[in-house]
Amino acid sequence: MIGVLAGGDSSEREVSLISGQRVDSALRDLGERCELIEIDDLDDLVQGLRGIDTAFICLHGGAGEDGTVQMLLDVMGIPYCGSRALASALAMDKARTKTTLRSKRIPVPEACVYQPGEPMEEFCREVIEKLSFPVVLKPCRQGSSIGVTILSEESELMGAATEVLSRFGSLLIEEYIPGHELTVGVLRHNGKDEVLPVVEIRAQDQFFSYEAKYTKGRTQFVIPAKLDEGLTNRVQETSLAAHHAIGCYGFSRVDLRLSKDGIPFVLEVNTVPGMTPTSDLPQAAAARGITFSELVKIMLETASQEVTE
């Protein structure tokens, strides 16, 4: 029995439920025995997993994506799709992700990370000294662009930084990279990691916000992105390098900004990509000729494979 884990208690709960419902339906179409496990409280997860042989994680954000659920499944001896606990924990923390990628010489935007207890005045002074405006404010451990704000004026910094910190408990401020917004899926297929077509995201908003991600018609997806062969290869190579640097397995989605001088800067790596109708990974797979049901089958197969990387 395959348990499709969806819901959870993070701010991405509604997106997770949509992903879970679509994956559950695809598994049934494939003839698999499965159960959609809608999780309200993670304390009840152990009870919900009774009778489950394999887990297909569709939990976005929070404990479902930060390695907590993966670690529990490891302890219970239940195989699951995708990246293991350590890679999931690393990818969920944007500050640690930056440090790891930078150590592998993978381009990332310059950033300042708020340290607990640091006076906000000192932190904002550091941001102004180190970065040029506009800047991007974001929580360190959220997904779906939740809490992300772009500031163009120094005068807005103190208030906006204080608000993000109070709402989410963490804060990272990075330089804004003008250029193309891209995302690249990595999928383990036929025993090797394959880079899917590059997706260019053209949002009506200033950036790919939560509303732009999940409101039909708010964003145009260009697949494959209209880049020349050299740039396409560079973006795909950088994405695959980021996938491996974080230690991802099976599949991931790498978000990037391609600067005007052709440098692909990695923004983050997602170990549990969305599976909604407007999500990037399914759209990239479709451009590669992989139907949604085939994608789900490929992802399911990673639960039974030995992780060697």
NUDRENVEX-577718 format. One record per residue (C-alpha): residue number from 1; x, y, z. Coordinates in Angstrom, 3 decimals. Example, Ala and Ser with C-alpha at 12.3 -4.5 7.8 and 13.67 -1.06 7.14 Angstrom:
BEGIN
PT pos       c1       c2       c3
PT   1   12.300   -4.500    7.800
PT   2   13.670   -1.060    7.140
//
This chain:
BEGIN
PT pos       c1       c2       c3
PT   1    0.000    0.000    0.000
PT   2    1.337    3.420   -1.000
PT   3    0.567    6.256    1.382
PT   4    0.366    9.680   -0.280
PT   5    1.195   12.152    2.482
PT   6   -0.462   15.548    2.027
PT   7   -1.694   18.492    4.036
PT   8    0.450   19.130    7.091
PT   9    0.511   22.220    9.247
PT  10    2.765   24.525    7.206
PT  11    1.675   27.641    5.334
PT  12    1.776   25.550    2.138
PT  13   -0.947   23.159    3.327
PT  14   -3.487   23.966    0.585
PT  15   -0.908   23.510   -2.168
PT  16    0.148   20.209   -0.595
PT  17   -3.423   18.927   -0.628
PT  18   -3.758   19.666   -4.341
PT  19   -0.432   17.933   -5.043
PT  20   -1.483   14.923   -2.986
PT  21   -4.861   14.576   -4.679
PT  22   -3.287   14.663   -8.147
PT  23   -0.601   12.118   -7.217
PT  24   -3.171    9.827   -5.583
PT  25   -5.334    9.952   -8.714
PT  26   -2.340    9.222  -10.963
PT  27   -1.308    6.246   -8.843
PT  28   -4.818    4.811   -9.075
PT  29   -4.722    5.261  -12.849
PT  30   -1.463    3.283  -12.811
PT  31   -3.234    0.444  -10.975
PT  32   -1.403    0.976   -7.682
PT  33   -2.985    0.363   -4.298
PT  34   -2.782    3.680   -2.525
PT  35   -4.317    5.837    0.163
PT  36   -4.367    9.621    0.394
PT  37   -3.350   10.416    3.967
PT  38   -4.465   13.937    4.802
PT  39   -2.385   15.088    7.739
PT  40   -3.656   17.774   10.087
PT  41   -1.269   17.322   12.996
PT  42    2.135   15.720   12.462
PT  43    1.843   14.141   15.911
PT  44   -0.762   11.813   14.371
PT  45    1.471   10.769   11.483
PT  46    2.670    7.501   13.016
PT  47   -0.919    6.332   13.443
PT  48   -1.730    7.316    9.860
PT  49    1.181    5.311    8.502
PT  50   -0.065    1.980    9.815
PT  51   -0.376   -0.503    6.982
PT  52    1.658    1.672    4.599
PT  53    4.509   -0.029    2.720
PT  54    5.792    3.001    0.765
PT  55    5.341    6.743    1.252
PT  56    4.938    9.299   -1.507
PT  57    5.620   12.631    0.207
PT  58    3.580   15.579   -1.065
PT  59    4.085   17.681    2.057
PT  60    5.387   21.130    1.132
PT  61    7.252   23.213    3.671
PT  62    7.631   22.633    7.395
PT  63    8.278   19.164    8.785
PT  64    7.274   17.534    5.512
PT  65   10.152   19.059    3.618
PT  66   12.789   19.796    6.254
PT  67   13.805   16.180    6.880
PT  68   11.611   15.538    9.922
PT  69    9.096   13.283    8.158
PT  70   11.891   11.657    6.160
PT  71   13.736   10.830    9.379
PT  72   10.578    9.356   10.911
PT  73   10.064    7.172    7.862
PT  74   13.690    6.025    8.107
PT  75   13.154    5.037   11.743
PT  76    9.936    3.187   10.848
PT  77   11.637    1.420    7.936
PT  78    9.169    2.748    5.359
PT  79   10.703    3.524    1.945
PT  80    9.814    6.913    0.475
PT  81   10.318    8.816   -2.745
PT  82   12.998   11.407   -3.264
PT  83   15.703   12.981   -1.150
PT  84   16.619   11.657    2.264
PT  85   16.541   13.501    5.577
PT  86   19.895   15.302    5.509
PT  87   19.502   16.688    1.997
PT  88   15.934   17.733    2.758
PT  89   17.022   19.580    5.904
PT  90   19.826   21.349    4.061
PT  91   17.692   22.394    1.099
PT  92   14.975   23.766    3.361
PT  93   17.424   26.161    5.006
PT  94   18.187   28.857    2.424
PT  95   21.140   30.236    4.393
PT  96   22.838   26.830    4.691
PT  97   22.050   26.121    1.062
PT  98   23.870   29.293    0.034
PT  99   26.915   28.378    2.094
PT 100   27.018   24.868    0.625
PT 101   26.601   26.013   -2.973
PT 102   29.172   28.775   -2.586
PT 103   31.686   26.224   -1.251
PT 104   31.203   24.288   -4.514
PT 105   31.708   27.500   -6.539
PT 106   28.098   27.526   -7.699
PT 107   26.916   31.138   -8.165
PT 108   24.462   32.441   -5.558
PT 109   23.307   36.020   -4.887
PT 110   25.197   37.953   -2.220
PT 111   23.252   37.963    1.021
PT 112   23.082   38.926    4.682
PT 113   21.579   36.474    7.178
PT 114   20.032   37.740   10.391
PT 115   21.573   36.118   13.478
PT 116   19.271   35.484   16.480
PT 117   19.578   38.255   19.040
PT 118   21.313   40.639   16.661
PT 119   20.046   44.238   16.995
PT 120   17.935   44.966   13.933
PT 121   19.607   48.362   13.504
PT 122   23.027   46.711   13.173
PT 123   21.694   44.105   10.755
PT 124   20.060   46.735    8.521
PT 125   23.266   48.767    8.578
PT 126   25.164   45.683    7.383
PT 127   22.651   45.165    4.569
PT 128   22.988   48.760    3.391
PT 129   26.794   48.582    3.486
PT 130   27.080   45.215    1.756
PT 131   24.214   45.131   -0.758
PT 132   22.842   47.468   -3.412
PT 133   19.123   48.115   -3.681
PT 134   16.770   46.658   -4.701
PT 135   17.079   43.744   -2.287
PT 136   14.994   40.636   -1.664
PT 137   13.742   39.793    1.836
PT 138   12.762   36.212    2.559
PT 139   12.384   33.812    5.492
PT 140   15.143   31.205    5.653
PT 141   12.797   28.240    5.932
PT 142    9.673   28.888    3.844
PT 143    8.657   27.816    0.361
PT 144    6.279   28.933   -2.397
PT 145    7.653   32.496   -2.120
PT 146    5.741   32.939    1.140
PT 147    7.018   36.007    2.981
PT 148    9.177   37.180    0.077
PT 149    9.352   40.941   -0.487
PT 150   11.393   43.083   -2.878
PT 151   12.476   46.479   -1.531
PT 152   13.750   49.319   -3.687
PT 153   14.322   51.910   -0.952
PT 154   16.567   51.852    2.125
PT 155   13.854   53.666    4.078
PT 156   11.611   50.587    3.822
PT 157   14.206   48.169    5.164
PT 158   13.767   48.374    8.931
PT 159   10.000   47.953    8.934
PT 160    9.926   45.185    6.331
PT 161   12.793   43.242    7.938
PT 162   11.166   43.449   11.374
PT 163    7.865   42.183    9.971
PT 164    9.397   39.168    8.187
PT 165   11.384   38.238   11.275
PT 166    8.364   38.512   13.563
PT 167    6.171   36.424   11.233
PT 168    8.610   33.656   10.387
PT 169   11.392   33.717   12.979
PT 170   14.218   33.946   10.443
PT 171   15.392   36.423    7.835
PT 172   17.700   36.469    4.838
PT 173   18.237   39.506    2.615
PT 174   19.929   39.076   -0.739
PT 175   20.759   41.153   -3.766
PT 176   18.158   41.279   -6.493
PT 177   19.440   39.834   -9.764
PT 178   17.860   41.525  -12.817
PT 179   17.277   39.115  -15.668
PT 180   15.333   35.939  -16.424
PT 181   13.537   33.914  -13.756
PT 182   14.144   30.239  -14.451
PT 183   13.505   26.879  -12.881
PT 184   14.971   23.500  -13.794
PT 185   13.764   20.058  -12.809
PT 186   16.139   17.172  -12.186
PT 187   14.712   13.674  -12.468
PT 188   16.372   10.302  -11.926
PT 189   15.305    8.242  -14.906
PT 190   16.686    4.933  -16.179
PT 191   19.438    4.945  -13.565
PT 192   20.816    8.435  -14.117
PT 193   19.984   12.021  -13.245
PT 194   18.384   13.801  -16.178
PT 195   17.987   17.565  -16.438
PT 196   14.563   18.549  -17.769
PT 197   13.942   21.459  -20.165
PT 198   14.577   24.901  -18.688
PT 199   11.380   26.732  -17.716
PT 200   11.272   30.518  -17.983
PT 201    8.765   32.141  -15.664
PT 202    7.151   35.374  -16.783
PT 203    4.971   36.534  -13.915
PT 204    2.634   39.499  -14.042
PT 205    3.852   40.423  -10.566
PT 206    7.277   41.864   -9.757
PT 207    8.434   38.340   -8.982
PT 208    7.051   34.779   -8.910
PT 209    4.881   35.312   -5.825
PT 210    2.632   32.770   -4.094
PT 211   -0.378   34.163   -5.957
PT 212    1.467   34.046   -9.264
PT 213    2.498   30.440   -8.648
PT 214   -0.979   29.098   -7.963
PT 215   -3.431   31.397   -9.760
PT 216   -4.108   30.248  -13.292
PT 217   -3.377   32.948  -15.839
PT 218   -1.167   35.065  -13.565
PT 219    2.050   33.628  -15.006
PT 220    3.325   32.639  -18.437
PT 221    5.580   29.593  -18.563
PT 222    7.904   29.405  -21.552
PT 223    9.099   25.811  -22.042
PT 224   11.780   25.453  -23.162
PT 225   13.090   28.867  -22.213
PT 226   14.112   30.989  -25.188
PT 227   17.848   30.801  -24.534
PT 228   20.628   29.943  -26.932
PT 229   22.209   26.514  -26.692
PT 230   25.225   27.737  -24.723
PT 231   23.137   29.467  -22.061
PT 232   20.737   26.537  -21.857
PT 233   23.622   24.154  -21.220
PT 234   25.098   26.474  -18.602
PT 235   21.799   26.739  -16.731
PT 236   21.220   22.984  -16.830
PT 237   24.779   22.181  -15.728
PT 238   24.504   24.636  -12.824
PT 239   21.164   23.137  -11.784
PT 240   22.502   19.589  -11.825
PT 241   25.569   20.692   -9.855
PT 242   23.296   22.289   -7.233
PT 243   21.170   19.127   -7.036
PT 244   24.286   17.067   -6.317
PT 245   25.884   19.630   -3.983
PT 246   22.858   19.522   -1.684
PT 247   22.791   15.729   -1.849
PT 248   19.369   15.477   -3.473
PT 249   18.161   12.140   -4.748
PT 250   15.513   11.103   -7.248
PT 251   14.177   14.510   -8.174
PT 252   14.366   18.186   -7.310
PT 253   13.549   21.598   -8.700
PT 254   16.248   24.253   -8.830
PT 255   15.188   27.910   -8.972
PT 256   17.538   30.424  -10.578
PT 257   17.932   33.976  -11.841
PT 258   19.865   34.324  -15.079
PT 259   21.665   37.669  -14.942
PT 260   21.907   39.968  -17.934
PT 261   25.532   38.926  -18.421
PT 262   24.574   35.241  -18.585
PT 263   25.411   34.002  -15.076
PT 264   22.878   31.532  -13.610
PT 265   22.505   32.338   -9.890
PT 266   20.874   29.589   -7.833
PT 267   18.196   30.871   -5.463
PT 268   17.124   27.608   -3.853
PT 269   16.738   23.877   -4.302
PT 270   13.395   22.181   -3.649
PT 271   13.346   18.519   -2.629
PT 272    9.535   18.123   -2.654
PT 273    8.412   20.036   -5.758
PT 274    4.765   20.922   -6.229
PT 275    2.585   18.605   -8.293
PT 276   -0.319   20.972   -8.955
PT 277   -1.599   21.841  -12.444
PT 278    0.523   25.015  -12.453
PT 279    3.639   23.491  -10.839
PT 280    6.914   23.676  -12.725
PT 281    8.210   20.096  -12.488
PT 282    5.164   18.472  -14.146
PT 283    5.182   21.121  -16.878
PT 284    8.887   20.593  -17.562
PT 285    8.368   16.825  -17.645
PT 286    5.493   17.264  -20.105
PT 287    7.783   19.296  -22.367
PT 288   10.170   16.344  -22.249
PT 289    7.328   14.043  -23.343
PT 290    6.645   12.592  -19.898
PT 291    2.969   12.530  -18.922
PT 292    1.906   13.294  -15.358
PT 293    1.191    9.623  -14.635
PT 294    4.582    8.624  -16.069
PT 295    6.248   11.290  -13.922
PT 296    4.553    9.949  -10.800
PT 297    5.668    6.412  -11.706
PT 298    9.276    7.552  -12.196
PT 299    9.207    9.385   -8.864
PT 300    7.666    6.351   -7.133
PT 301   10.495    4.161   -8.388
PT 302   13.031    6.207   -6.412
PT 303   11.547    4.797   -3.203
PT 304   12.754    1.310   -4.086
PT 305   16.175    2.329   -5.376
PT 306   19.339    2.230   -3.317
PT 307   20.654    5.721   -2.657
PT 308   24.288    5.741   -3.712
PT 309   24.955    9.494   -3.870
//
